[in-house]
Structure formats: structure tokens, C-alpha cells
């Protein structure tokens, strides 16, 4: 395998290669550090800017230790495999910047999910860029600049896990940690041609953060293949005592679920958007959904149109927690006065939400979830477009205020955030390319706690229409 083949192999295959002695962790780390230097920093006219910080020397040291462990007969599921960490998650000794210079000092300890990755043998190669306070589906900040989409450097990779999506799509790392508070794993996955599963709330520990965005946000991963995500979730899953939420153990390991045919499923599909969102579905996105519906039927699944009952309360339920979360995150920063004007505007909007309204919204979650999940009483999976629009241009909303930006981006990504309110799993699955040469995707929504069905179905789709071998030409 040449360097590019190794770089794009994915973490499951890389773990196999290292375990078999066909490549060392040190060699793999050097492949990625060279690609990061070439593509992400200053090696091309418009660097990708996926990483906020590259932990080159630490990664080399960790890789050397992993190689020593393997040489001594050590076996761990991710031994020596590089992973990138989204910059809203703590890595010991490094600043957690949240896309802003309003941050504090270095983290004293790894977040629980990072600790589990290290325990599994992973090498932490760097931290990836995010929009300020992870608020937007584009990754552009005054402090750290714009992160670009590998498929078109004039376009955004999505957000808030935009740096993670760009890094994996460009072959700068095999997998990258993301978080998803209103689509922040699924949106960059859709716009970068990746697989991105938002897990069940409580599946992956959020510690040390106490229920970010009042339960909307979960930790997860962006990968090239379904098998890579399944491996990550087997390694990283599990809450600890300080977590506010925990998910029941899966019926079978996620790797096993991804390797098992789903059987004949009842699948609903819908293009309806929640009440209160002004959105126009991109023609290529609509075609991608219809083609996926036909593919699912050809595979023997029972597919019928069935719209979720969003009602008039879905978007308010999302906005109350999202805006109040923005306010709380801004207030917790050591230097909130350094925040960008638009972010300060979002924090002010969140400050207008009284605690009593937040409590009512939280108390109404179960009823809202029951109503939305009526579509899944007679179906195992709901399929929608992953986004309504293709990736926006870099700087398209530069200088716009909080409300203007919020209204525009809501129309781009109307299908995602409501499933953060309910907490159930949802995944973005690649579904080809539009006439503009940019990726399109569909969203699969599963029943509460049923990531296994989503992984099994997504793996079946991947086997029918493989996407992992597709690479952005400039980074191939």
C-alpha cells in the first residue's frame, strides 16, 4: 500500500495492519503528519485548516509506545491508530478553545471519551477546528480562520464538527471525534461525503461537561466507513457516574451489528420540514433521497412515505435549549468579552429565556418524542434528506448578525436538530454527488437506543454503493 492508500484505509483496517505488523504506528503517524503539513497548514494555495493544533511530537511519542506494546504482544482494539479530537473536548495539557480566544488555560485531564480512546490504544494526533462555541453549520472564526471543504475549497465543510469532517475527508486522519447538538456530526458528514452517526443520548460519556446544551449534545465520530464508526462506538461507549444520561447496552456489539444483514425492514421516508422553518429542498438532494428509496426497495425493504408529526412545538423545543446553551457556554468562559459580535448576540438571545421556560421545555420532551416517534411505531427507520442545501460558500454569512444567520442556516439544515431533542440515534449516509460535484446524503433516523439497526442498514447501503473509495481529487 502506498501512503495515500494507507491514509484513506480507515481505522478498522489500520488497526488490522498494525496488529499484523504490516505497518507500524510510527509509520502511520508520519504519513498523516506529512499530509497535514502538505495540505492543512501551508503546503497549498488555500490550506484546508482542519486542525487548530497538531500534536506532532506527542503523537510520535505515543506511536513509539504503541509499537513497543505491540512488540511485547499487547493487543488493544485501536493500538497505534491515530485519532483527531474536536476542539470542544478536553485533551490533557491542551487548551479547549471552542473556536474562540475567549477560552481559559489548558485542560488538566482528558475527557472521558478521550481517556477511553487512549485506553484502547489510540494515538491523539491533534485537535480540529470548530465555529465559535460550536454554534453553526460552517466553521469560520475570527480567531482561527476558515476551514475548507476538501471537495471544493471555496465551500464550507459544515459544522460544528467541520474540522473533523474536513480532516477525515482529505485523508489527514482515519477518524475524528465530533459532537452533535443540532446536526453537528451529520451535517459535516453529509457535506464531506462521510458516514456520521449521532448516537443515542448517553451512549458516549460527555464528562467532564455537565449535560451540554441541556441534553441536546452528544459525542460521536466521523469516519469514512460504517465499520470504522462501529469500532469507535464499541470502544468509546459507556457513561460514568457523573454523566446525567446513560443509554442501555446495545443488544449486540456495534461491530457485529454492522456486519449483520438487516433483514427486511419497514422504512418511512419524508421530505417535510418542521413547522416554522423556511427551507427549499435542493433538487440534487431530492433526487438523492428518491434514488435511495428505490435502492432500499430493490433490496427488499418495505418503503412508504410517512411524515413525522412535528407539530408547532418542535422548533421552539429545540431553540429554547440551543439558545440557552449558547448563553450558558458564553457565560462560563473566562473572557466572554472577546467573543465575536454574532456569538454575543446569540448569548443575549439565550439570556432572554427564563429558567422556568427551559424547565417546561425539558418536561415536555417525553411527550414531543412520543408524537415524533409515531412515524416509527410501524417502521424501524425513517429516512429524510440529510440537508436541504449543498455546502455554502466560504464567507457567505460573514458580517451577518445572530438572528439573520440563525434563520438562514435553519433553512439549510432543517432535518437534524429535532432528533437531538428526542435524543434518539440518527445517521448521515452518503448518497452520491450533485451536478456541482459536491456530496449529497440522506439521514437515517432510528428508534431510541437502536443504533444497531442504523449501522446494519447503512452497511448494506455501503456494500451496494461503496463510497469510501471516493476521494477529493486534490487530496487523492
C-alpha positions in Angstrom: 0.0 0.0 0.0 1.3 3.5 -0.9 1.0 6.4 1.6 -2.3 7.6 0.2 -3.9 4.1 0.4 -2.8 3.8 4.0 -4.1 7.3 4.8 -7.5 6.5 3.4 -7.7 2.9 4.8 -9.9 3.8 7.8 -9.3 3.0 11.4 -10.6 -0.6 11.4 -8.2 -1.6 8.5 -5.3 0.4 10.1 -5.8 -1.4 13.4 -5.6 -4.7 11.5 -2.4 -3.7 9.6 -0.7 -2.6 12.8 -1.7 -5.8 14.6 -0.3 -7.9 11.7 2.9 -6.0 11.7 2.4 -4.8 8.1 2.8 -1.2 9.2 4.0 0.4 12.4 2.1 3.1 14.3 5.1 5.4 13.9 5.0 5.0 10.1 1.3 5.7 10.1 1.7 8.8 12.2 4.4 10.1 9.8 2.1 9.5 6.8 -0.5 11.7 8.4 1.9 14.4 9.7 3.3 14.7 6.2 -0.2 15.0 4.7 -1.2 17.6 7.3 1.9 19.7 6.6 1.2 19.4 2.9 -2.5 20.1 2.8 -3.6 21.6 6.1 -1.0 24.2 7.0 0.8 26.0 4.2 1.6 23.4 1.5 -1.2 24.5 -0.9 -2.5 27.9 -2.0 -5.6 27.6 0.2 -4.8 25.3 3.2 -7.6 23.2 4.5 -7.3 24.5 8.0 -8.9 21.4 9.6 -6.6 21.3 12.6 -6.4 24.0 15.2 -3.4 22.3 16.7 -1.3 19.3 15.6 0.3 17.3 18.4 3.2 16.1 16.3 5.8 15.3 18.9 3.3 13.9 21.4 1.8 11.7 18.6 5.3 10.4 17.7 5.9 9.5 21.3 2.6 7.8 21.7 3.1 5.9 18.5 6.5 4.7 19.7 4.9 3.5 22.9 2.2 1.7 20.9 4.8 -0.1 18.7 6.6 -1.2 21.9 3.4 -2.6 23.3 2.7 -4.5 20.0 6.2 -5.8 20.0 5.6 -7.1 23.5 2.4 -8.9 22.4 0.0 -6.3 23.6 -3.5 -6.3 22.0 -5.9 -3.3 22.0 -8.7 -2.6 19.5 -7.1 0.7 18.3 -3.5 0.1 19.2 -1.4 2.7 17.5 -4.2 4.2 15.4 -4.3 8.0 15.1 -7.5 9.8 16.0 -8.3 13.5 15.9 -10.3 15.3 18.7 -12.8 18.0 18.1 -11.8 21.2 19.9 -14.8 21.2 22.3 -13.4 18.1 24.0 -10.6 18.1 26.6 -7.2 16.7 25.9 -4.9 16.9 29.0 -2.3 19.7 28.7 -4.0 21.4 25.8 -6.4 24.3 25.5 -10.0 23.5 24.7 -10.6 26.6 22.6 -14.2 26.2 21.4 -13.3 28.2 18.3 -12.5 31.4 20.3 -9.8 33.3 22.0 -12.1 33.8 25.0 -11.1 30.4 26.4 -9.1 29.6 29.5 -6.0 27.6 30.2 -5.0 24.0 29.3 -7.2 21.1 30.4 -5.9 19.3 33.5 -7.2 15.9 32.4 -8.6 14.0 29.3 -12.3 14.0 28.8 -13.7 10.5 29.5 -14.2 9.7 25.8 -10.5 10.6 25.1 -9.4 8.5 28.1 -11.3 5.5 26.6 -9.7 6.1 23.2 -6.3 6.1 24.8 -7.2 3.0 26.8 -8.0 1.3 23.5 -4.5 2.3 22.2 -5.4 5.2 20.0 -2.8 8.0 19.3 -4.1 11.5 19.6 -2.8 13.4 16.6 -4.4 16.8 17.1 -7.5 18.9 17.7 -9.8 20.0 14.9 -11.4 23.4 14.3 -14.9 24.4 15.2 -17.1 27.5 14.8 -17.2 29.8 17.8 -18.9 28.0 20.7 -19.8 25.2 18.1 -22.9 27.2 17.2 -23.0 27.0 13.3 -23.1 24.5 10.4 -20.0 26.3 9.0 -16.5 26.5 10.5 -15.2 30.1 10.2 -13.9 32.1 13.1 -12.1 35.4 13.6 -9.5 33.7 15.8 -8.7 30.6 13.7 -9.9 31.3 10.2 -12.0 29.4 7.8 -11.9 25.6 7.5 -12.5 24.5 3.9 -14.3 21.6 2.2 -11.9 19.1 0.5 -14.4 18.7 -2.3 -14.4 22.4 -3.1 -12.0 24.7 -1.3 -14.4 27.6 -1.8 -17.1 25.8 0.2 -17.6 25.1 3.9 -17.2 21.5 5.3 -20.1 22.0 7.6 -20.1 22.4 11.4 -19.8 22.4 14.1 -17.5 19.3 13.6 -16.2 21.0 10.4 -12.6 20.5 11.1 -13.2 16.8 11.9 -15.1 16.3 8.7 -12.5 18.1 6.5 -9.7 16.1 8.1 -11.2 12.7 7.5 -12.4 13.5 4.0 -9.0 14.8 3.0 -7.2 11.7 4.3 -5.4 13.6 7.2 -6.7 11.1 9.8 -8.7 8.0 9.7 -11.4 9.1 12.2 -12.1 12.2 14.1 -14.2 12.8 17.2 -17.2 15.0 16.8 -20.1 16.2 18.8 -23.7 16.8 17.7 -26.0 19.3 19.4 -28.3 20.0 16.3 -26.7 18.1 13.5 -23.0 18.8 14.1 -21.8 15.3 13.2 -24.4 14.6 10.5 -24.0 17.9 8.6 -20.2 17.8 8.0 -20.6 14.1 7.2 -23.2 14.9 4.6 -21.2 17.8 3.0 -17.8 16.0 3.1 -19.0 12.6 1.8 -18.6 10.7 5.1 -20.6 8.4 7.4 -21.7 10.1 10.6 -23.8 8.6 13.3 -25.2 10.6 16.1 -25.6 8.0 18.8 -28.3 7.7 21.4 -28.1 10.3 24.1 -26.0 8.8 27.0 -24.2 6.3 24.7 -20.9 8.1 24.9 -19.8 9.9 28.0 -19.9 13.7 28.0 -17.8 14.0 31.1 -16.5 16.4 32.4 -19.1 18.6 30.7 -22.5 18.5 32.6 -25.2 17.9 30.0 -24.1 20.4 27.4 -26.9 22.4 25.7 -29.3 20.8 28.3 -29.1 17.4 26.8 -29.1 18.2 23.1 -25.4 17.5 22.6 -23.8 14.0 22.3 -20.2 12.9 21.5 -19.6 10.7 18.4 -17.3 10.3 15.4 -16.9 11.0 11.7 -15.4 8.2 9.6 -15.1 7.0 6.0 -16.9 3.7 6.6 -19.6 2.2 8.7 -17.2 -0.4 10.1 -14.9 2.4 11.3 -17.8 4.0 13.2 -19.0 0.7 14.7 -15.5 0.0 16.0 -15.3 3.5 17.6 -18.6 3.1 19.4 -17.7 -0.3 20.7 -14.6 1.3 22.2 -15.9 4.6 23.4 -19.4 3.8 24.6 -20.5 3.9 28.3 -21.5 6.5 30.7 -19.9 7.2 34.1 -21.4 8.2 37.4 -21.0 12.0 36.7 -23.0 11.7 33.4 -26.6 12.9 33.6 -27.7 10.4 30.9 -26.9 6.8 30.1 -28.0 4.5 27.4 -28.8 0.8 27.9 -26.1 -1.5 26.4 -26.7 -2.5 22.8 -28.2 -5.9 22.1 -25.1 -6.9 20.2 -21.7 -5.2 19.8 -21.8 -2.5 17.2 -19.1 -4.2 15.0 -21.3 -7.3 14.9 -24.4 -5.2 14.1 -22.6 -3.5 11.2 -21.5 -7.0 9.8 -25.0 -8.4 10.0 -27.6 -8.0 7.3 -30.6 -6.0 8.5 -33.3 -8.3 7.1 -36.5 -6.9 5.6 -37.2 -3.5 7.3 -40.2 -1.2 7.2 -38.9 2.2 6.3 -40.7 5.5 6.2 -39.4 8.4 4.1 -40.3 12.1 4.3 -39.1 15.5 2.9 -41.4 17.6 5.2 -39.6 20.1 7.4 -40.7 21.2 10.9 -43.3 24.0 11.2 -41.7 27.4 11.4 -38.6 26.6 9.2 -38.4 28.3 5.8 -36.5 25.9 3.6 -36.2 24.9 -0.1 -35.0 21.4 -0.8 -32.1 21.3 -3.3 -33.0 19.4 -6.4 -30.0 17.1 -6.2 -30.8 16.4 -2.5 -34.3 15.4 -3.5 -33.1 13.1 -6.3 -30.6 11.5 -3.9 -33.4 10.7 -1.5 -35.6 9.2 -4.2 -32.7 7.1 -5.6 -32.1 5.8 -2.1 -35.8 5.0 -1.7 -35.6 3.0 -4.9 -32.4 1.2 -3.8 -34.0 0.3 -0.5 -37.0 -1.2 -2.3 -34.7 -3.2 -4.6 -33.1 -4.6 -1.5 -36.4 -6.0 -0.4 -37.3 -3.4 2.2 -40.9 -2.1 2.5 -40.6 1.7 1.9 -43.5 4.1 2.2 -44.0 7.9 2.6 -44.8 8.9 6.1 -44.3 12.4 7.6 -43.4 12.8 11.2 -45.9 14.9 13.2 -43.6 17.8 14.0 -46.5 20.0 15.3 -45.9 23.6 16.2 -43.7 22.8 19.2 -40.8 21.1 17.7 -38.6 24.1 16.7 -39.4 26.0 19.9 -38.3 23.0 22.0 -35.0 22.9 20.1 -34.4 26.7 20.2 -35.0 27.0 23.9 -32.2 24.5 24.7 -29.9 25.6 21.9 -30.1 29.3 22.7 -29.9 28.8 26.5 -27.0 26.5 26.0 -25.2 29.2 24.0 -25.8 31.7 26.8 -24.5 29.3 29.4 -21.4 28.4 27.4 -20.6 32.1 26.8 -21.1 33.0 30.5 -18.7 30.2 31.6 -15.8 31.5 29.5 -13.0 33.4 31.3 -13.1 36.2 28.7 -16.6 36.4 27.2 -15.9 40.0 26.1 -13.6 38.5 23.4 -16.4 36.7 21.7 -17.4 37.7 18.1 -20.3 40.1 17.8 -22.6 37.4 16.3 -21.8 35.0 19.2 -22.5 37.7 21.8 -25.8 38.2 20.0 -26.7 34.5 20.3 -25.7 34.6 24.0 -28.0 37.6 24.6 -30.9 35.7 22.9 -30.3 32.8 25.2 -30.3 35.1 28.2 -33.9 36.1 27.4 -35.0 32.5 28.1 -36.1 32.3 31.7 -35.3 29.1 33.8 -39.0 28.4 34.0 -39.4 28.2 30.2 -36.3 25.9 30.0 -37.8 23.6 32.6 -41.1 23.5 30.8 -39.3 22.6 27.6 -37.4 19.8 29.3 -40.5 18.5 31.0 -42.2 18.3 27.6 -39.5 16.3 25.9 -41.2 12.9 26.5 -44.5 14.0 25.0 -42.8 15.5 22.0 -40.7 12.4 21.5 -43.8 10.2 21.6 -45.5 12.3 18.9 -42.5 12.4 16.6 -42.0 8.7 17.0 -45.5 7.8 15.9 -43.8 7.5 12.4 -41.5 4.8 13.9 -44.3 2.7 15.5 -44.9 0.9 12.2 -41.5 1.5 10.8 -38.0 0.6 12.0 -36.3 3.5 10.3 -37.2 7.0 9.0 -35.2 8.4 6.0 -35.0 12.1 5.1 -32.6 14.3 3.3 -29.5 14.9 5.4 -29.5 18.6 4.5 -31.8 20.7 2.3 -28.9 22.6 0.7 -25.4 21.9 -0.6 -22.3 23.3 1.3 -22.4 27.1 1.5 -19.6 29.3 0.1 -16.9 30.3 2.5 -17.8 33.7 4.0 -21.4 33.6 2.7 -22.7 34.8 6.1 -19.7 36.9 7.1 -20.8 40.0 9.0 -24.4 38.9 9.4 -26.0 39.1 12.8 -27.2 36.4 15.1 -30.9 36.3 14.0 -30.1 36.6 10.3 -27.6 33.8 10.5 -29.9 31.6 12.6 -32.8 31.9 10.1 -30.6 31.2 7.1 -28.8 28.1 8.5 -32.1 26.7 9.7 -33.2 26.5 6.1 -30.0 24.8 5.1 -30.3 22.0 7.7 -33.9 21.6 8.8 -33.9 17.9 9.3 -31.4 17.4 12.0 -31.8 19.2 15.3 -35.2 17.8 16.3 -33.7 14.4 16.8 -31.3 15.9 19.3 -34.4 17.0 21.3 -35.7 13.4 21.4 -32.2 12.0 21.9 -32.5 9.1 19.6 -29.9 7.9 17.1 -29.6 9.3 13.5 -27.0 9.0 10.8 -25.9 10.7 7.7 -25.2 8.3 4.9 -23.5 9.3 1.6 -25.9 9.3 -1.4 -23.8 10.2 -4.4 -22.9 13.6 -5.8 -24.9 16.5 -7.3 -24.3 18.2 -10.6 -22.0 20.6 -8.8 -19.6 17.7 -8.0 -20.4 18.0 -4.2 -21.6 15.2 -2.0 -25.2 14.6 -1.2 -26.5 12.4 1.7 -29.6 11.1 3.4 -30.4 10.9 7.0 -31.5 7.6 8.7 -33.4 8.1 12.0 -33.7 5.0 14.3 -35.8 4.1 17.3 -34.5 5.1 20.7 -31.4 3.1 21.6 -31.3 1.3 18.2 -28.0 2.3 16.7 -27.6 -1.3 15.7 -30.3 -1.2 13.0 -28.9 2.0 11.6 -25.4 0.5 11.4 -26.7 -2.7 9.8 -28.8 -0.8 7.2 -26.0 1.7 6.4 -23.5 -1.1 5.9 -25.9 -2.8 3.5 -26.2 0.5 1.5 -22.4 0.9 1.6 -21.9 -2.6 0.1 -24.4 -1.7 -2.7 -22.9 1.7 -3.4 -19.5 1.9 -1.9 -18.5 5.5 -1.1 -15.3 5.1 1.0 -13.0 4.9 -2.1 -14.2 8.2 -3.4 -11.6 10.9 -2.6 -11.5 14.6 -3.2 -9.3 14.9 -6.3 -6.9 17.5 -4.9 -6.2 15.2 -1.9 -6.2 11.8 -3.5 
